[in-house]
Amino acid sequence: MWRARAAAACVFCRNRANGTYGARAKSPLQKLHLVSRSIHHSCNPVSKFQRLPLRISVQQFSILNHFPLRNSKLLLVKYGSQPQRTFWLARVASRLLKLRYIVLGSAVGGGYTAKKTYDQWKDMLPDLGEYKWIVPDFVWEIDEYIDFEKISKALPDSEDFAKLLPDFDKIGESFRSLSGFFTPGYNLISEVIGASDLLLLLGSSGDTAFRATDQGRENEKQYKKIPDKEKVDQLQEELLRTQLKYQRMLERLEKENKELRKIVLQKDDKGIHQRKLKKSLIDMYSEVLDTLSDYDASYNTHDHLPRVVVVGDQSAGKTSVLEMIAQARIFPRGSGEMMTRSPVKVTLSEGPHHVAMFKDSSREFDLTKEEDLAALRNEIEIRMRKSVSDGCTVSSETISLSVKGPGLQRMVLVDLPGVISTVTSGMAPDTKETIFSISKAYMQNPNAIILCIQDGSVDAERSIVTDLVSQMDPQGKRTIFVLTKVDLAEKNVASPSRIQQIIEGKLFPMKALGYFAVVTGKGNSCESIESIREYEEEFFQNSKLLKNCMLKAHQVTTRNLSLAVSDCFWKMVRESVEQQADAFKATRFNLETEWKNNYPRLRELDRNELFEKAKNEILDEVISLSQVTPKHWEEILQKSLWERVSTHVIENIYLPAAQTTNSGTFNTTVDIKLKQWTDKQLPSKAVEVAWETLQEEFARFMTEEKGKEHDDIFDKLKQAVKDESIKRHKWNEKAEDSLRVIQHNALEDRSISDKQQWDAAIQFMEETLQSRLKDTESVIEDMVGPDWKKRWLYWVGRTKEQTIRNETKNELEKMIRCNEEHPAYLANDEVTTVRKNLEARGVAVDPCLIKDTWHQVYRQHFLKKALGHCNLCRRGFYYYQRHFVDSELECNDVVLFWRIQRMLAITANTLRQQVTNTEVRRLEKNVKEVLEDFAEDCAKKMKLLTGKRVQLAEDLKKVREIQEKLEVFIEALHEEEK
């Protein structure tokens, strides 16, 4: 019927348009909107052929779309003045029925469509009950920190919000399909938002719950009937199960990620991608710290770069926590014994293989093999004992160790010796103070992260380290507190709330950034890291501390601790590293200015460069030994040898032989004593003299100043090299045997071939006797005191003993003048005669004093007599050639001195050949070895090459190196952040 009336109206309109009823003019219907025309005239060509494409405005809905939509307005049809029509009844009926059918049809169709769409969406939603654990922990407490009522009041009202909606006048063509959709669509969105509330779990207070299923209301009614205490218990158990489930899934994902990263790193390590791997960021930072540890800061340059300092009481579990973070049992272990004797710097970084390596060694320890782990622990223990000096228990020398492995958190940790309260037997008396000073030195760094380890199985009042940490970091801005052995604490502590007070920071007088509770095993040193981790997870899963909310999930396990420490470490690095770089830049400028002012004409040579320069000078001086002339060698060897053996020759050979009565007895005595001397003493004495002479010449070349080129900085080093080389040098043992034969043959020869040798022997004899006579007269002068000239000129006098000795000497000289051929020994009756003569003059004297004085007086008399005989023998060469036949002149003593002189010359020649051909080369080799050893010993070089200039150059080198490495590290850090 409606269609028939519309068709009739269309006929009327066409007739009207064709001008059937009078004047030709536009109909008011032609001025209608396109949508209105298409509604009124379904058979209009415009609705069939000129229909515009359907444009539907799609609006995104959210939880904030709870406001009523603005009523859409259609353009009203303005008819204007129209002529009277014949079909006015049909027109009125069609207009009255039009709106009702449109609204009713749209409502029914839209409602049905919305219901069907809602059912489809509801079926597509998955069961989200199993994914409640995805919600983070902070959602449980979000209602405590956010006031949703204030937020809703702050939002704009519905009228203001409706202004933001699109203008539906411009999309009138889609009105028919959307007019009935808005009202049920609002309900649809509300239902969808309610269904999405499945993702929200229970709140931390346990008073509210979000349910999005059809059974939610019934369950909520049942839930309200449960008592509040049971509600809290159920919610806590559900919370714990959810957290543990989330923890296991995270660990599984981390394990898979660890394996994948290991594969990628192995590919890079094998060069599959054909690219050179850059040094890791943590390795670069560790190199900076190693350089700083070797830097001798004498110019107020302090090391304030961050690192994690692990401190705690002895046996508190410091080493165990460190091993859990490193994922390997790398440290020596002992029950109650001090094992950490020096600081150990451990650099943790990620790598394809789980290995460890010392800074000064190229050996890699595979931490997956038990034999390598045992070797590593043994090596650490050996290094600790070597670093401890004699009489000490602990040392401040740092041992640097690098540990790499898949999944390790990047950081630098320093394990310090455990703090003790009592010094036990076997420890040095200053052990306690030394440990405190080492700990304070590391903790006073304002950028160091302090990892305070406290044993949870002992009484809190017995803690020592907490007081020390509170002194170093009173505000707790860089301290992380770790409570170990929580499993034992839960069993032994009567009040579990005491553990809660510790973790909440209310028991100890210290503050911290975070508090953690860990379990590091059952006390068995043979446990593996995996077994300890499993035991730790199992303990906390069943622990009442978590069930009763005394501990939170993020405060337990060493894995969470490792993540937190790593985050704090890198945060501190990013905040302070640039400031430290600027400090070293300023220090470098100050040192360079100081060098320019003090040493403007000298190059900046550090300790290593100075050592190389000194090394070249020393080697040149050693080579100079081979340039010494043979004549010089023989002269100094002969002179030194005679000075060594002259006393023995005069006292034990010449004087006893001279007491004989005839020449035959003299020669026999001389031959026997020379033979004995050659067999026992002479060769060894000669070798000693040669070695001492070589040392003197070597020292002369080493200490000799060379004008302006001489640098006194090298004096200590040269002296040390000389002493060490001489100490290592050993003379050829076969030299004595060959030298003994040569000396024996030289002393057997008695034939003086010419007058020149005879005169040389007489001169040698005179010089020797005059030297001895001079020494004897000096001894007598000391015995009797000054003579009358010195007493008058220098106003000195004699002592009582000197007066007695002078009287005794005068009495003995009278006896010798009476008998010039008196033997060397004084008889007893002669001693008595002298003593009585002295007593007659009022001088009391002891017989021993008389004999001592006689020895020197007779020696003086004999030497003067021998010198006189020597002068007579100057013309005795003719009688010597005739073997003193028919001659009263016998010069056998001259022959003796010729034999000695010839032996000295031959020995000196032999020793010179051995020195120049063998010993100098061996000494040069020893010097090179000593220099190589010193080059490797940094401590030795620091001790030997000292002075302000050396220290200044060394500091300049270190500061430049540190600044350059810090700049490279900062650049790499910025690249990683990008």
Secondary structure, DSSP 4 states (H G I P E B T S, - for coil): -HHHHHHHHHHHHHHHHTTTTSS----GGGGS-HHHHHHH-TT-HHHHHSPPPP--------TT--SPPPPP-PPPP---S----S-HHHHHHHHHHHHHHHHHHHHHHHHHHHHHHHHHHHHHS--GGGGGGGS-GGGGGHHHH--HHHHHHHS--HHHHHTTS--GGGGGGGHHHHTTTHHHHHHHHHHHHHHHGGG----TTSS-----STTHHHHHHHHHHS-HHHHHHHHHHHHHHHHHHHHHHHHHHHHHHHHHHHHHHHHHHHTTT--PPPPPHHHHHHHHHHHHHH----SS-------EEEEEBTTSSHHHHHHHHHTS--S---SSS----S-EEEEEEE-SS-EEEETT--PPEETTSHHHHHHHHHHHHHHHHHHSPTT-S---PPEEEEEEETTPPPEEEEEPPPB-SS--TTS-TTHHHHHHHHHHHHHTSTTPEEEEEEETTS-GGG-SHHHHHHHH-TT-TTEEEEEE-HHHHHHH-S-THHHHHHHTT-SSS---SEEEE----SS-TT--HHHHHHHHHHHHHH-HHHHTTSS-GGGBSHHHHHHHHHHHHHHHHHHHHHHHHHHHHHHHHHHHHHHHHH-TTS----HHHHHHHHHHHHHHHHHHHTTS-HHHHHHHHHHHHHHHHHHHIIIIIIHHHHTSSSHHHHHHHHHHHHHHHHHHTHHHHHHHHHHHHHHHHHHHHHH---GGG--GGGHHHHHHHHHHHHHH----THHHHHHHHHHHHHHH-----SHHHHHHHHHHHHHHHHHHHHHHHHHHHHHH---HHHHHHH-----HHHHHHHHHHHHHHHHHHH-TT--SS--HHHHHHHHHHHHHTT----HHHHHHHHHHHHHHHHHHHHHHHHHHGGG-HHHHHTTTTT-S---HHHHHHHHHHHHHHHHHHHHHHHIIIIIHHHHHHHHHHHHHHHHH-HHHHHHHS-SHHHHHHHHHHHHHHHHHHHHHHHHHHHHHH-
